[in-house]
Amino acid sequence: MAGGQERILRRRIKSVQATRKITKAMELIAASQIARSQARIVANRPYRNGMKRIIVEAALGDPAGAAKLLATPENVETAIVLVITGDRGLSGAYNSSALRAGERLVRKLRAEGANVRLFCIGKKAGAFFRFRGMEVEQSFVGFADRPTFADARLVASTVAAPFIDGGAQEVLLVSTRFLSAATQAVEVERLLPLSMPEIPHADVPKKLKGYTEFEPEVEKLLTSLAPRALESEIFSALLEGAASFHTSQQRAMAAATDNADELGQTLSRIMNRARQDSITTEIMEIVSGAEALRSGK
């Protein structure tokens, strides 16, 4: 009985050790990707901030002309919701947090009487919403880990088309923002109509006071800038989502590796105890046999 238990424990220890190798490798890979993702976020920041400054300057220069693209819609009959998740799991709460926020947003909009057209980035989002009986108009997969600007442009042109054609009054984005290596937060952002950007104080030049003259007029300029601004925001969300995914996966795999170490130690102690019990039993049987022989003589 003890020998059989020892064999079972040995197999379990080997299985835990094999799993630990996988989780440790995934932890190291994710850790190597975090620095690269953060570097891409930093490299994209000047373009994004520059786009925001242009929109702010145009809006300050001609508030009436900018009102059509910057005003909040009074009546939203149809809203487009874009949810960004990952193509893979094993990343802690990264996917589930964004999916729950997206589901709450869809249900809220429908409760308010709006028709929702749902778009997804990442395999996890498409599978999640289809399982819950929500129709996904289009799902983009294959680039959530390493997005390019061409991917953002494709997504932007797809979700902006109904808004430009008048078939939707609002485009909303659900994504995970990378605030720091220790903090990531799910946010809901309105992409269209354009929101008045909030520029960090350090990035606002003193001359940004609406004195710039634009050619063509502000309304036409913003109409031309809107697709570019949308591409910039979606690309930034994709970059921050990728960094958040790798950070969450690194933490999850580190915790899994620690748990594997702890479980391996526990199983080793149990196996050693079982082996000691087996040896003690054998010694007792030998001593009992020897005593029986001595008593017989």
C-alpha positions in Angstrom: 0.0 0.0 0.0 2.8 2.4 1.0 4.8 1.5 -2.1 1.8 2.3 -4.4 1.3 5.6 -2.7 4.9 6.5 -3.1 4.7 5.8 -6.9 1.6 8.0 -7.2 3.4 10.8 -5.3 6.5 10.5 -7.5 4.3 10.9 -10.6 2.6 13.9 -9.2 5.9 15.5 -8.3 7.2 15.0 -11.8 4.0 16.5 -13.2 4.3 19.6 -10.9 7.9 20.0 -11.9 7.1 19.9 -15.6 4.3 22.4 -15.1 6.7 24.7 -13.2 9.2 24.7 -16.1 6.4 25.9 -18.4 5.1 28.6 -16.1 8.7 29.8 -15.4 9.4 30.0 -19.1 6.2 31.9 -19.8 7.1 34.3 -16.9 10.5 35.0 -18.4 9.0 35.5 -21.9 6.4 37.9 -20.6 9.0 39.8 -18.6 11.1 40.3 -21.7 8.1 41.6 -23.6 7.1 44.2 -20.9 10.1 46.4 -21.6 9.6 46.3 -25.3 5.9 47.2 -24.9 6.7 50.1 -22.6 9.3 51.4 -25.1 6.6 51.4 -27.9 4.2 53.3 -25.7 6.8 55.9 -25.0 7.8 56.2 -28.7 4.1 56.7 -29.7 3.4 59.3 -27.0 4.8 62.4 -29.0 2.5 61.7 -31.9 -0.5 61.1 -29.7 0.1 64.3 -27.7 0.7 66.3 -30.9 -2.6 65.1 -32.3 -4.3 66.2 -29.1 -2.7 69.6 -29.2 -3.9 70.2 -32.8 -7.5 69.3 -31.8 -7.4 71.5 -28.7 -5.9 74.5 -30.7 -8.6 74.1 -33.4 -11.4 73.9 -30.9 -10.1 77.0 -29.1 -9.7 78.9 -32.3 -13.3 78.2 -33.6 -15.6 76.7 -31.0 -18.6 76.9 -33.2 -16.9 75.1 -36.1 -15.6 72.4 -33.7 -18.9 71.8 -32.0 -20.2 69.4 -34.6 -17.3 66.9 -34.0 -16.7 67.6 -30.3 -20.2 67.9 -29.0 -21.8 65.1 -27.0 -24.7 63.5 -29.0 -28.1 64.3 -27.5 -29.9 61.2 -28.7 -27.9 57.9 -29.3 -30.0 55.5 -31.4 -27.0 53.3 -32.3 -23.7 53.0 -30.5 -20.6 51.1 -31.6 -18.7 49.4 -28.8 -15.1 48.2 -29.4 -13.7 45.8 -26.8 -9.9 45.1 -26.7 -8.7 41.9 -25.1 -5.9 39.4 -25.7 -5.7 36.4 -28.1 -4.5 34.2 -25.2 -5.3 33.5 -21.6 -3.1 32.7 -18.6 -2.9 36.4 -17.8 -4.7 36.8 -14.6 -7.7 39.2 -14.6 -6.6 41.1 -17.8 -9.2 39.5 -20.1 -12.0 39.0 -17.6 -11.9 42.6 -16.3 -12.2 44.1 -19.8 -14.9 41.6 -20.8 -17.0 42.3 -17.7 -16.7 46.0 -18.3 -17.7 45.5 -22.0 -20.7 43.4 -21.1 -21.9 46.0 -18.5 -21.5 48.8 -21.1 -23.5 46.8 -23.7 -26.3 46.0 -21.2 -26.4 49.6 -20.0 -26.7 51.0 -23.6 -29.4 48.5 -24.4 -31.3 49.4 -21.2 -31.3 53.0 -22.4 -32.9 52.0 -25.6 -29.8 52.2 -27.9 -29.0 49.6 -30.6 -25.4 48.3 -30.0 -23.1 47.2 -32.7 -20.3 45.2 -31.1 -16.7 44.9 -32.4 -13.9 42.9 -30.7 -10.2 42.7 -30.8 -8.7 39.4 -29.5 -10.0 35.8 -29.5 -11.1 36.0 -25.9 -13.6 38.8 -26.5 -15.3 37.2 -29.5 -15.7 33.8 -27.8 -17.0 35.5 -24.6 -19.7 37.6 -26.2 -20.8 34.8 -28.6 -21.1 32.4 -25.6 -23.4 35.0 -23.9 -25.6 35.3 -27.0 -24.4 38.8 -28.0 -23.9 39.2 -31.7 -20.3 40.3 -32.7 -20.4 42.2 -35.9 -16.6 41.7 -36.5 -13.7 40.3 -34.5 -10.1 41.1 -35.2 -7.5 38.5 -34.1 -3.8 37.8 -34.5 -2.2 41.1 -33.4 -3.3 41.8 -29.8 0.2 40.9 -28.5 2.2 43.0 -31.1 0.0 45.5 -32.7 1.1 47.7 -35.6 -0.2 51.0 -36.8 -1.6 49.2 -39.9 -3.7 47.1 -37.6 -5.0 50.2 -35.8 -5.8 51.8 -39.2 -7.8 48.7 -40.2 -9.8 48.7 -37.0 -10.4 52.5 -37.1 -11.7 52.4 -40.7 -14.0 49.6 -39.8 -15.6 51.1 -36.7 -15.6 54.7 -38.1 -17.5 53.8 -41.3 -21.0 53.5 -39.7 -20.4 56.7 -37.8 -19.4 58.6 -40.9 -22.3 57.2 -42.9 -24.7 58.3 -40.1 -25.6 54.8 -39.0 -24.2 55.3 -35.5 -24.0 58.4 -33.3 -21.3 57.2 -30.9 -18.2 55.0 -30.9 -17.0 53.7 -27.5 -13.8 51.9 -26.6 -13.3 49.4 -23.7 -9.6 48.8 -23.1 -7.0 48.3 -20.4 -4.8 51.3 -19.8 -1.2 50.8 -18.7 -0.7 53.3 -15.9 2.5 51.7 -14.5 4.1 48.3 -14.1 2.0 47.8 -10.9 -1.2 49.4 -12.0 -3.5 48.7 -15.0 -7.1 49.9 -15.2 -10.0 49.1 -17.5 -11.4 52.3 -19.0 -14.4 53.2 -21.2 -13.5 56.0 -23.6 -15.6 57.8 -26.2 -13.7 57.8 -29.6 -16.4 59.5 -31.8 -17.6 62.2 -31.6 -14.1 63.5 -30.6 -13.7 64.4 -27.0 -11.9 67.5 -25.9 -8.5 66.0 -25.0 -6.9 66.5 -21.6 -3.2 67.3 -22.2 -0.7 67.0 -19.3 0.3 70.4 -18.0 4.0 69.7 -19.0 3.0 69.1 -22.6 0.9 72.3 -23.1 3.0 75.1 -24.6 2.2 78.6 -23.3 1.1 79.8 -26.8 -1.7 77.2 -26.9 -4.5 79.7 -26.5 -6.5 79.4 -29.7 -4.6 82.1 -31.6 -3.6 79.9 -34.5 -5.2 80.5 -37.9 -6.2 77.4 -39.8 -6.5 76.7 -43.5 -8.9 75.2 -44.4 -11.5 76.2 -41.8 -11.7 74.3 -38.5 -14.7 72.3 -39.4 -13.1 70.8 -42.5 -9.8 70.4 -40.7 -11.3 68.4 -37.9 -13.3 66.3 -40.4 -9.9 65.4 -41.9 -8.2 64.9 -38.6 -10.9 62.8 -37.0 -9.8 59.5 -38.8 -6.2 60.2 -37.9 -7.1 60.9 -34.3 -9.2 57.8 -34.1 -6.3 55.7 -35.5 -4.0 57.3 -32.9 -6.3 56.5 -30.0 -6.9 52.9 -31.1 -3.2 52.3 -31.7 -2.4 53.8 -28.2 -5.0 51.5 -26.7 -3.6 48.5 -28.5 -0.1 49.3 -27.2 -1.2 49.8 -23.7 -3.4 46.7 -23.9 -0.4 44.6 -25.0 1.8 46.0 -22.2 -1.0 45.3 -19.7 -1.4 41.8 -21.0 2.3 40.9 -20.7 2.5 42.5 -17.2 -0.6 40.5 -16.1 0.8 37.3 -17.6 4.2 37.8 -15.9 2.5 38.2 -12.5 0.2 35.3 -13.1 3.0 33.0 -14.2 5.2 34.1 -11.3 2.4 33.2 -8.9 1.9 29.9 -10.6 5.6 29.1 -10.4 5.6 29.9 -6.7 2.5 27.7 -6.2 4.2 24.9 -8.1 7.3 25.2 -5.8 5.1 25.1 -2.7 3.1 22.1 -4.0 6.2 20.2 -4.9 7.7 20.7 -1.4 4.4 19.6 0.2 4.2 16.5 -2.0 7.9 15.7 -1.3 7.3 15.9 2.5 4.3 13.6 2.1 6.3 11.2 0.0 9.2 11.2 2.5 6.7 10.5 5.3 5.2 7.7 3.3 8.6 6.3 2.7 9.6 6.5 6.3 6.3 4.8 7.3 7.1 2.0 4.8 10.6 1.6 6.2 9.4 1.6 9.8 6.8 -1.0 8.9 9.4 -3.2 7.3 11.8 -2.9 10.3 8.9 -3.8 12.6 8.1 -6.8 10.6 11.7 -7.9 10.6 12.1 -7.4 14.3 8.8 -9.2 14.9 9.9 -12.1 12.8 13.2 -12.3 14.6 11.5 -12.2 18.0 9.2 -15.0 16.8 12.1 -17.2 15.7 13.9 -16.5 19.0 10.8 -17.4 21.0 10.4 -20.6 19.0 13.9 -21.8 19.8 
